[in-house]
């Protein structure tokens, strides 16, 4: 029994695109959609792109029924509203499938018929917030990274008509997205305007109420990177439809590898469930095409600070790291013997000239080397100095640069083709080719040619010539020859028919391409609160008017517009008290130090920590 199309849940792997080239590589390596920043108004100011480049990316993506989403997800000044509206129209004309939004002033604009996605910068973590955004016209919401499977499932069950997008891989913000004002407070660079200075990646001292240093010079707010590749099926069953990889500042090699790894895992899940029981396997990818790789994807070989699934399975140990904001890569064994400028490794990993290796010393500081050469079981290092001789035996060793792996990724590393079936037949006065894809599209082309009896069988040549689709997005899965007699068919005619069929099918696919729809806004929608503090991120008159009209009489200015004295500047589900083992609510022991605790940065500034235990939220306030 087959599952009807109407019962299938269309899912997507959503990859980041720093630029057009990264976006194209993401599609080639199995992404169903990519998200990219325009020249302005995106939450990664350093990752902007021209409308022309985005249009080119959209044309390439749409060949595979993949989609392109653009981030227009900063909060806006009044002086920027007209330019933002013009940009959205330009993006619509460029073929963009949806825009990601934070500032509700955009809903006051004269918008084209383009789908709206609510950015994670909106701090979306409740049923009430999701329902409100859906009623305002958002077809999709990007949930907060901190939500557990149960919380995601509850939102899906309460709002089944809203697409849920969740992050599955990449760097983690320690604060709820959209609720971090540390960069603005300390450096005048707003995270809500795409200019985050990464305050959370700095080292801090942890002080108790008496000024005693509890921890010195550690990265107490720097989280490990997210990796949920082993939890995709659970997330599917919880209601997630879009699996998002973080990394709009990452290079193409990172995007290739991580996208390929997650794409293959999703395909494995869908295939296994389909084979086991069709009725329990209603998932289908939104894009088309089979991908083949020249490498074996491995997420541990791309930039990472160590991995965590974060709060997906609740509050667990190992969520964070005091160690480093730098990449540590994959474990490759333990140090054996070492001397000046060389070492040996206990383990099975193979090493190559140019590899990058690193380890943590007894104080938790990261040290790194480059491999000069590998000879007779010894790894000789470029530094040639004394430090390698001082590494204790059995120290865990990591590889944060796999030279051969990166070299493979620097070349063409994936091929994506849409399978087509081809039928060749004779017709009155000539010959005809029918070409069909797996998405329900079919075209027929024909040409006049006098029927002449062939001296030799033409079948093999017909199949060979019509299968030559290497320069296109198609690959022939089947070529059927159906002729009433063995007519002579020159190769030049077959080439022309093949070209005509390819062009016709590309046009037909574009004509029939499924597009995301704009959700209609409901009248008289009430915001789930009558007051918005600076946490509402309202920076312009359009957003203020929007909230007034949706039942919020009291709307404060955004922190970026007016710094609020004594305000909390970070809101974190991550908790230093828990990480230190002092959370008695979660099996810890009472702290031997007196509260309140504070963090002190290297420039001497201090920030008080407050623990809202009933809601498991830690906040920071500048002193």
HELIX and SHEET records of a PDB file:
HELIX    1   1 UNK A    5  UNK A    7  5                                   3    
HELIX    2   2 UNK A   20  UNK A   28  1                                   9    
HELIX    3   3 UNK A   51  UNK A   63  1                                  13    
HELIX    4   4 UNK A   78  UNK A   80  5                                   3    
HELIX    5   5 UNK A   81  UNK A   93  1                                  13    
HELIX    6   6 UNK A  104  UNK A  108  5                                   5    
HELIX    7   7 UNK A  120  UNK A  122  5                                   3    
HELIX    8   8 UNK A  127  UNK A  135  1                                   9    
HELIX    9   9 UNK A  149  UNK A  158  1                                  10    
HELIX   10  10 UNK A  182  UNK A  187  1                                   6    
HELIX   11  11 UNK A  191  UNK A  193  5                                   3    
HELIX   12  12 UNK A  199  UNK A  201  5                                   3    
HELIX   13  13 UNK A  229  UNK A  231  5                                   3    
HELIX   14  14 UNK A  232  UNK A  238  1                                   7    
HELIX   15  15 UNK A  252  UNK A  276  1                                  25    
HELIX   16  16 UNK A  278  UNK A  280  5                                   3    
HELIX   17  17 UNK A  299  UNK A  301  5                                   3    
HELIX   18  18 UNK A  387  UNK A  390  5                                   4    
HELIX   19  19 UNK A  403  UNK A  409  1                                   7    
HELIX   20  20 UNK A  459  UNK A  466  1                                   8    
HELIX   21  21 UNK A  491  UNK A  511  1                                  21    
HELIX   22  22 UNK A  534  UNK A  536  5                                   3    
HELIX   23  23 UNK A  541  UNK A  549  1                                   9    
HELIX   24  24 UNK A  576  UNK A  579  1                                   4    
HELIX   25  25 UNK A  584  UNK A  586  5                                   3    
HELIX   26  26 UNK A  613  UNK A  615  5                                   3    
SHEET    1   A10 UNK A 283  UNK A 285  0                                        
SHEET    2   A10 UNK A   9  UNK A  17  1                                        
SHEET    3   A10 UNK A  33  UNK A  37  1                                        
SHEET    4   A10 UNK A  67  UNK A  72  1                                        
SHEET    5   A10 UNK A  98  UNK A 101  1                                        
SHEET    6   A10 UNK A 115  UNK A 118  1                                        
SHEET    7   A10 UNK A 140  UNK A 142  1                                        
SHEET    8   A10 UNK A 163  UNK A 170  1                                        
SHEET    9   A10 UNK A 225  UNK A 227 -1                                        
SHEET   10   A10 UNK A 307  UNK A 308  1                                        
SHEET    1   B 3 UNK A 283  UNK A 285  0                                        
SHEET    2   B 3 UNK A   9  UNK A  17  1                                        
SHEET    3   B 3 UNK A 240  UNK A 245  1                                        
SHEET    1   C 6 UNK A 213  UNK A 218  0                                        
SHEET    2   C 6 UNK A 204  UNK A 207 -1                                        
SHEET    3   C 6 UNK A 598  UNK A 601 -1                                        
SHEET    4   C 6 UNK A 606  UNK A 612 -1                                        
SHEET    5   C 6 UNK A 617  UNK A 622 -1                                        
SHEET    6   C 6 UNK A 568  UNK A 572 -1                                        
SHEET    1   D 4 UNK A 290  UNK A 293  0                                        
SHEET    2   D 4 UNK A 414  UNK A 427 -1                                        
SHEET    3   D 4 UNK A 430  UNK A 437 -1                                        
SHEET    4   D 4 UNK A 442  UNK A 448 -1                                        
SHEET    1   E 3 UNK A 290  UNK A 293  0                                        
SHEET    2   E 3 UNK A 414  UNK A 427 -1                                        
SHEET    3   E 3 UNK A 474  UNK A 482  1                                        
SHEET    1   F 7 UNK A 330  UNK A 339  0                                        
SHEET    2   F 7 UNK A 342  UNK A 346 -1                                        
SHEET    3   F 7 UNK A 378  UNK A 381 -1                                        
SHEET    4   F 7 UNK A 366  UNK A 375 -1                                        
SHEET    5   F 7 UNK A 356  UNK A 360 -1                                        
SHEET    6   F 7 UNK A 396  UNK A 401 -1                                        
SHEET    7   F 7 UNK A 330  UNK A 339 -1                                        
SHEET    1   G 2 UNK A 531  UNK A 532  0                                        
SHEET    2   G 2 UNK A 554  UNK A 555  1                                        
END                                                                             
